[in-house]
């Protein structure tokens, strides 16, 4: 049983990762899915029926709408409550109770696999499923809780996270850096913690082979750069990229949400987040994708893996704890430090790029099916 709130009704990074997990797990097991559908995500974006044996769903809904007089009071009360409890209640999935589908018999499953974000899914599974099953309990944390950069937290959160982790048999994180940080924070659970990188789709890799996809390396001539993603200043610094493009008068388009970016150049455009289909159309006007690593923490952006099977040039701006050697298949990318001088230097020498292509054979090592093999071996040993 695979349980998550992010799968077929979202195109978030978490949803993309979970689709890969379901695809990969289906190579080893018959996978049933329980998806918690939130009321802000009602439109189905992907159909995974080819990988799912039986599908269950429940809705995580808000309370009924209030009238105008009630709204003002509710708004003030909500703000007060959120300010007080947000750090210990990360999302509304965390609060779900007595909400399993009537036709779902959780006792028949040998493995229960919960995957976040949102983090509350692990609490939900502890409350609703763990207490009535002897299945192997696997938790995949897309982001840690106490150590999450975007989520201010304290010792109570650390205590609550520790309780959830203690109820699992296997805990998975998507980077070595995060794994090592979590082991230090929670030594009593460290022996059951492992790294499972995001990986790439077996289907996408086979499709790329069939099309003989050419994967470029280096920096193209006549750079037109595109950054797609959020850029909150406490997590990622985009201002250096903006300044470098301003100084060199290079076109740069940014699509996402974040802090205010300062620019006076008509070459730089800053735009709100757009849909996946819109972004694909926009990207045709640009020849370089930019990935900016986090300023702190051990999380590796999923776009690193998404960009492996792509016919676009990719520049990775190094920041925080990561270096070039920490990036999988790093020959695929061009790297530089996230400072104005380094970015300008890379762009200024763009005419010297090698023009070499990256081999699809190398990407096989991060095929999600291959990455899951040792994890499934661990799971099967727990089942004995």
Secondary structure, DSSP 8 states (H G I E B T S, - for coil): -EEESSSSS--SHHHHHHHHHHHHHTTTS---EEEEEETT--S-----TTT-SSEEEEEE-------HHHHHHHHHHHHHHHHHHTTT--SGGGG--S---TT--GGG-SEEEEEESSTHHHHHHHHHTGGG--SEEEEEESS-STT-TTS---HHHHHHHHHHHHT-SEEEESSHHHHHHHHHH-GGGGGGEEE----B-HHHHHHHHHHT--EE-S--SS-EEEEES-B-TTT---HHHHHHHHHHT-EEEEES-BS------TTEEEE----HHHHHHHHTT-SEEEEE--SSSS---THHHHTTS-SSEEEEEE-TT--GGGSTTGGGSEEEESSHHHHHHHHHTGGG----EE-HHHHGGGBHHHHHHHHHHHHHHHH-
